[in-house]
């Protein structure tokens, strides 16, 4: 079975570059990023639900770090 998960993250245009740069290296090969209107879209493809969950959990953990750092700036 094949699973797909799409996560949309609201993001202001001035922060898109920083967020993509921060999330890209850790998720390369597992997550396909793209730009939406005032949002970042992350697509995850996996062959089983467990792997899908692992990748999504990692992406969201990285996103939380980025979010915390941006609050400090």
C-alpha positions as a Markdown table, in Angstrom:
| # | Residue | x | y | z |
|---|---|---|---|---|
| 1 | Unk | 0.0 | 0.0 | 0.0 |
| 2 | Unk | 1.2 | 3.6 | -0.7 |
| 3 | Unk | 0.4 | 6.5 | 1.6 |
| 4 | Unk | 0.6 | 10.2 | 0.9 |
| 5 | Unk | 0.3 | 13.0 | 3.4 |
| 6 | Unk | 0.3 | 16.7 | 2.6 |
| 7 | Unk | 1.0 | 19.3 | 5.3 |
| 8 | Unk | 0.3 | 23.0 | 4.7 |
| 9 | Unk | 2.0 | 25.5 | 6.9 |
| 10 | Unk | 1.0 | 29.1 | 6.9 |
| 11 | Unk | 4.1 | 31.2 | 6.3 |
| 12 | Unk | 4.7 | 34.8 | 5.5 |
| 13 | Unk | 6.6 | 35.5 | 2.2 |
| 14 | Unk | 9.6 | 37.0 | 4.1 |
| 15 | Unk | 10.1 | 33.8 | 6.2 |
| 16 | Unk | 9.6 | 31.2 | 3.4 |
| 17 | Unk | 13.3 | 31.2 | 2.4 |
| 18 | Unk | 14.5 | 30.7 | 6.0 |
| 19 | Unk | 12.0 | 28.0 | 6.8 |
| 20 | Unk | 12.8 | 26.1 | 3.6 |
| 21 | Unk | 16.5 | 26.4 | 4.3 |
| 22 | Unk | 16.1 | 25.1 | 7.8 |
| 23 | Unk | 13.9 | 22.2 | 7.0 |
| 24 | Unk | 15.4 | 21.1 | 3.7 |
| 25 | Unk | 18.6 | 19.3 | 4.8 |
| 26 | Unk | 17.0 | 17.1 | 7.4 |
| 27 | Unk | 14.1 | 16.0 | 5.2 |
| 28 | Unk | 15.8 | 15.8 | 1.8 |
| 29 | Unk | 14.6 | 12.7 | 0.0 |
| 30 | Unk | 11.7 | 12.1 | 2.3 |
| 31 | Unk | 9.6 | 15.3 | 1.9 |
| 32 | Unk | 8.8 | 17.2 | -1.3 |
| 33 | Unk | 8.3 | 20.9 | -0.5 |
| 34 | Unk | 6.5 | 23.4 | -2.7 |
| 35 | Unk | 5.1 | 26.9 | -2.3 |
| 36 | Unk | 1.4 | 27.7 | -2.0 |
| 37 | Unk | -0.2 | 31.1 | -1.6 |
| 38 | Unk | 1.2 | 32.4 | 1.7 |
| 39 | Unk | 2.0 | 28.8 | 2.7 |
| 40 | Unk | 4.5 | 26.0 | 2.4 |
| 41 | Unk | 3.3 | 22.6 | 1.3 |
| 42 | Unk | 5.1 | 19.5 | 2.3 |
| 43 | Unk | 4.2 | 16.2 | 0.6 |
| 44 | Unk | 5.3 | 12.9 | 2.2 |
| 45 | Unk | 5.1 | 9.6 | 0.3 |
| 46 | Unk | 5.7 | 6.3 | 2.1 |
| 47 | Unk | 5.0 | 2.6 | 1.6 |
| 48 | Unk | 3.6 | 2.0 | 5.0 |
| 49 | Unk | 1.8 | 4.0 | 7.7 |
| 50 | Unk | 4.6 | 3.6 | 10.2 |
| 51 | Unk | 7.1 | 5.2 | 7.9 |
| 52 | Unk | 4.7 | 8.0 | 7.0 |
| 53 | Unk | 4.3 | 8.7 | 10.7 |
| 54 | Unk | 8.0 | 8.7 | 11.3 |
| 55 | Unk | 8.7 | 11.2 | 8.5 |
| 56 | Unk | 5.8 | 13.5 | 9.5 |
| 57 | Unk | 6.9 | 13.4 | 13.1 |
| 58 | Unk | 10.5 | 14.4 | 12.1 |
| 59 | Unk | 9.2 | 17.2 | 9.9 |
| 60 | Unk | 7.0 | 18.6 | 12.6 |
| 61 | Unk | 9.8 | 18.4 | 15.2 |
| 62 | Unk | 12.0 | 20.4 | 12.8 |
| 63 | Unk | 9.3 | 22.8 | 12.1 |
| 64 | Unk | 8.8 | 23.4 | 15.9 |
| 65 | Unk | 12.5 | 24.3 | 16.3 |
| 66 | Unk | 12.2 | 26.7 | 13.4 |
| 67 | Unk | 9.1 | 28.2 | 14.9 |
| 68 | Unk | 10.8 | 28.6 | 18.4 |
| 69 | Unk | 13.8 | 30.3 | 16.8 |
| 70 | Unk | 11.7 | 32.7 | 14.8 |
| 71 | Unk | 9.9 | 33.7 | 18.0 |
| 72 | Unk | 13.3 | 34.7 | 19.5 |
| 73 | Unk | 14.2 | 37.0 | 16.5 |
